[in-house]
Amino acid sequence: MSQGSNFVDYVKICCRSGKGGAGSAHLHRDKHTATGGPDGGDGGRGGHIILKGSTHIWTLLHLKYRKHVIAENGDNGGSGQKTGKNGKDEILEVPLGTIAKDAETGIALFEITKDGETKILTPGGRGGLGNWHFKTPTLQTPRFAQPGEEGREEWMVLELKVLADVGLVGFPNAGKSTLLSVVSAAKPEIADYAFTTLVPNLGIVSYRDNRSFVMADIPGIIEGASKGKGLGLRFLRHIERNSVLLFLIPSDTSRTIREEYAILLNELEQYNPELMHKPRVLAVSKADLLDEELTEEIKKDMPDVPYVFISSVAQKNILELKDMLWKAING
């Protein structure tokens, strides 16, 4: 199974939380007391459906075939003011960057961004109050209690936005996967045709003094991606999360570097203008194909952004690129 089929960034699940247990309407009785007061306990709460962030999961694949998530009901209250047991919660582990949305309205409810963080997706019903709560000076022996609250049944959408320090932005076939395979231990599928990368590949990039950062190779943007063309919007959303954008443009492009950069930038701006505030670094790849004269010629017409000429194959200026990225991440 390739990484492509393992990476799932969207699932729709039906969540059914537990019903709350009923309160008890018991009246106290023992060998000394024939007609005691109310001592019915409260019902237990129904089980919640909870999302929990985990750094060990990169994908929503484990939830793809789990269409229904059902939490336990709470137990009824007992005599002696004994509270019923709460229904068992259903805890779903999700990768960091998971956003929970109401499937009907599309409204985002919350997002999981930290390891171990938990949030209630669908709350269980409250347990009913036992009859001892309803005792008053005028009503000494209430013979009623509250029923438990019903659980909820609702469809939810979980969407993943990859959390990475650096997002690689470039046209298909710009050499992004190759660069990622050189700077990290990631093994993306690399081939010489457009759209090899159909899912975001993540790699841990080791840096000086045992430091590291996460780089995501996001599938190539083509002109019109912001309008949903090509692989479009689904992948642009992964860029929203990265703190630094690394534009990768090959030296053998048919357009000028400046033109190519402007098109990529325009796609991002059309999709989400806030992306324009992120720090940017430009790497001109396949620099091993250029002689000194040609390199100087290209430098005369570069966009106003920190840039470096690199070659993934020849390992040229890779450390300089890492230095620039580290500075941008921690800038």
C-alpha positions in Angstrom: 0.0 0.0 0.0 1.6 3.3 -1.0 1.4 6.3 1.2 -1.1 7.7 -1.2 -3.8 5.2 -0.2 -2.9 5.6 3.5 -3.3 9.3 3.7 -6.8 10.3 4.5 -7.5 13.9 5.3 -11.4 13.9 5.4 -13.9 11.6 7.1 -17.6 11.8 7.8 -18.9 9.9 10.9 -22.2 9.4 12.6 -21.8 10.1 16.4 -24.2 8.8 18.9 -23.6 9.8 22.5 -25.0 8.0 25.5 -28.3 8.6 27.1 -28.2 9.8 30.7 -29.5 7.3 33.4 -32.8 8.0 35.1 -32.9 9.4 38.7 -34.3 7.0 41.3 -37.6 7.7 43.1 -36.8 5.3 46.0 -38.1 6.0 49.5 -35.9 4.9 52.4 -37.0 1.7 54.1 -35.3 -0.5 56.7 -36.4 -2.6 59.7 -36.6 0.5 61.9 -38.3 2.7 59.3 -41.5 1.8 57.4 -42.1 5.2 55.7 -38.7 7.0 55.3 -37.9 10.0 53.2 -36.7 10.1 49.6 -33.2 8.6 49.0 -33.2 8.0 45.3 -29.8 8.7 43.7 -29.1 10.6 40.4 -28.6 8.8 37.1 -25.2 8.6 35.5 -24.2 10.8 32.6 -24.3 9.3 29.1 -20.9 8.7 27.4 -19.3 11.5 25.5 -17.6 11.1 22.1 -14.2 12.8 22.5 -11.4 13.7 20.2 -7.9 13.3 21.5 -4.8 14.7 19.7 -1.9 12.3 19.1 1.5 13.0 17.5 1.7 9.3 16.6 -1.0 9.5 13.9 -0.6 11.4 10.6 -3.8 10.5 8.9 -7.6 9.9 9.5 -7.4 6.5 7.8 -8.3 4.6 11.0 -11.7 6.4 11.0 -12.4 6.0 7.3 -14.3 2.8 7.6 -15.8 3.4 11.0 -19.0 5.1 10.0 -20.8 4.9 13.4 -19.3 5.8 16.8 -21.6 5.0 19.7 -20.9 5.8 23.4 -22.5 3.9 26.3 -25.6 5.0 28.2 -25.4 6.1 31.8 -26.8 3.8 34.6 -29.9 4.6 36.5 -29.6 6.0 40.1 -30.1 3.7 43.0 -31.4 3.8 46.6 -29.3 5.3 49.4 -28.6 8.3 47.2 -26.4 6.1 45.1 -25.5 7.8 41.8 -25.6 5.6 38.6 -22.3 4.9 36.8 -21.5 7.2 33.9 -21.6 5.7 30.4 -18.1 4.9 29.0 -16.8 7.7 26.7 -15.7 6.9 23.2 -12.3 8.4 22.6 -11.1 8.9 19.0 -7.4 9.6 18.6 -6.8 12.1 15.7 -3.7 13.7 14.2 -2.8 17.3 15.2 -4.4 19.8 12.9 -7.8 17.9 12.9 -10.8 20.2 12.6 -14.2 19.0 13.7 -17.2 20.4 11.7 -20.9 19.9 11.9 -21.7 18.0 8.7 -25.1 19.7 8.2 -24.0 23.3 8.6 -20.3 23.0 7.7 -19.6 25.2 10.7 -16.2 24.5 12.3 -16.6 23.5 16.0 -13.0 23.3 17.2 -9.5 22.1 16.3 -7.0 19.8 17.9 -3.5 21.2 17.9 -1.7 19.6 20.9 -0.6 16.1 21.8 -2.9 14.7 24.5 -5.5 17.5 24.0 -9.1 16.3 24.4 -12.3 18.0 23.3 -15.9 16.7 23.5 -17.3 16.2 20.0 -20.7 15.0 20.9 -21.7 15.3 24.6 -23.6 12.6 26.4 -27.0 13.2 28.0 -27.1 14.4 31.6 -28.3 11.9 34.3 -31.7 12.6 35.8 -31.9 13.9 39.4 -33.1 11.5 42.1 -36.2 12.2 44.2 -34.3 13.5 47.3 -33.6 16.7 45.3 -37.3 17.5 45.2 -38.0 17.2 49.0 -39.5 20.5 50.4 -41.1 21.3 53.7 -44.5 20.9 52.1 -43.6 17.8 50.0 -41.8 15.5 52.4 -41.9 12.3 50.3 -41.7 13.1 46.5 -42.4 9.9 44.6 -41.0 11.1 41.3 -37.5 11.6 39.9 -36.1 13.1 36.6 -35.6 10.9 33.5 -32.2 10.9 32.0 -31.5 13.3 29.1 -31.4 11.7 25.6 -28.0 11.3 23.9 -27.4 13.1 20.6 -27.1 11.6 17.2 -25.3 13.8 14.7 -23.1 13.6 11.6 -19.7 15.1 12.0 -16.9 15.8 9.5 -13.2 15.6 10.5 -10.8 17.4 8.3 -7.0 17.3 8.6 -4.8 20.3 7.9 -1.1 19.2 8.0 0.9 20.9 10.7 4.4 21.6 9.5 7.1 24.3 9.9 7.8 24.6 6.2 5.4 24.1 3.3 6.9 23.4 -0.2 5.1 25.4 -2.9 5.7 24.8 -6.6 4.2 23.6 -9.8 4.0 19.9 -10.4 7.4 18.4 -11.3 9.4 21.3 -9.7 11.5 18.8 -7.7 9.8 19.2 -4.4 9.7 15.5 -3.6 13.3 15.1 -4.6 14.3 17.9 -2.3 12.3 16.4 0.6 14.0 13.0 0.1 17.4 14.7 0.2 16.9 16.9 3.3 14.9 14.3 5.4 14.3 10.6 5.9 10.9 10.8 4.0 10.6 8.5 1.0 8.1 10.2 -1.3 7.2 8.6 -4.6 9.3 10.4 -7.2 8.7 10.2 -10.9 9.2 12.5 -13.8 5.7 13.5 -14.5 3.2 16.0 -13.1 1.1 15.1 -10.1 3.2 12.4 -8.7 2.6 13.7 -5.2 -1.1 13.2 -4.6 -0.9 13.6 -0.8 1.2 15.9 1.4 4.4 14.1 2.3 6.0 15.0 5.6 9.6 14.8 6.5 11.7 15.6 9.6 14.6 17.8 8.5 17.7 17.4 10.7 19.5 20.6 11.3 22.7 21.8 13.1 23.2 20.8 16.8 20.6 18.0 16.8 17.8 20.4 16.0 15.1 19.6 13.5 12.0 21.0 11.8 9.1 19.5 9.8 8.7 20.0 6.1 5.6 19.2 4.1 5.7 18.7 0.3 2.2 19.8 -0.8 1.0 18.6 -4.2 1.8 20.9 -7.1 -0.3 23.9 -7.7 -1.4 24.6 -11.2 -2.8 27.9 -12.4 -6.4 27.9 -11.4 -6.0 25.7 -8.3 -7.7 28.4 -6.2 -10.8 27.9 -8.3 -10.7 24.2 -7.7 -8.9 23.2 -10.9 -6.5 20.3 -10.9 -6.0 19.0 -7.4 -6.8 22.4 -6.2 -8.4 23.5 -3.0 -8.1 20.2 -1.1 -4.4 20.6 -1.0 -4.2 24.4 -0.7 -5.8 24.0 2.7 -2.7 22.1 3.9 -0.6 25.2 3.2 -2.6 27.3 5.6 -0.9 25.6 8.5 2.8 25.9 7.6 4.7 28.7 9.3 7.1 29.3 6.4 6.4 28.9 2.7 9.3 27.6 0.5 8.8 28.3 -3.1 10.6 25.9 -5.4 11.1 26.9 -9.0 13.4 24.9 -11.4 16.1 26.7 -13.2 15.0 25.2 -16.6 11.5 26.7 -16.4 10.0 27.9 -19.7 9.1 31.2 -18.0 11.3 33.5 -16.0 11.7 32.8 -12.2 9.9 36.1 -11.5 6.9 35.1 -13.6 6.7 31.6 -12.1 6.9 33.0 -8.6 4.2 35.6 -9.4 1.8 32.9 -10.6 2.3 30.7 -7.5 1.9 33.7 -5.3 -1.3 34.7 -7.1 -2.8 31.3 -6.6 -2.2 31.4 -2.9 -3.6 35.0 -2.6 -6.8 34.0 -4.5 -7.3 31.1 -2.1 -6.5 32.9 1.1 -5.1 36.4 1.3 -3.8 35.7 4.8 -1.2 33.4 3.3 0.6 36.5 2.0 1.7 37.3 5.6 3.7 34.2 6.0 7.5 34.4 5.6 8.7 33.2 2.2 12.0 31.7 0.9 12.7 31.0 -2.7 14.9 28.1 -3.9 15.9 27.8 -7.5 16.3 24.1 -8.1 18.3 22.2 -10.7 21.1 24.8 -10.3 23.6 22.1 -11.3 22.4 22.7 -14.9 23.6 26.4 -14.7 27.0 27.8 -15.3 28.2 30.9 -13.5 27.4 33.2 -16.3 23.8 32.0 -16.6 23.3 32.1 -12.8 24.4 35.8 -12.7 22.0 36.5 -15.6 19.1 35.0 -13.7 20.0 36.9 -10.5 19.4 40.2 -12.3 15.7 39.5 -12.5 14.8 37.8 -9.2 11.7 38.7 -7.2 12.2 40.5 -3.9 12.4 37.5 -1.5 15.3 35.7 0.1 16.6 33.2 -2.4 19.2 30.5 -2.9 20.3 28.4 -5.9 20.2 24.7 -5.0 20.7 21.3 -6.5 19.1 18.3 -4.7 21.0 15.8 -6.9 24.4 17.5 -6.5 23.6 18.5 -2.8 24.5 22.0 -3.7 23.7 24.8 -1.1 21.4 22.4 0.8 22.8 23.5 4.2 22.5 27.2 3.1 18.8 26.5 2.4 18.3 24.9 5.8 20.0 27.9 7.4 17.6 30.3 5.6 14.6 28.2 6.6 15.6 27.9 10.2 16.1 31.7 10.4 12.6 32.2 8.8 10.9 29.7 11.1 12.4 31.3 14.2 12.4 34.8 12.9 
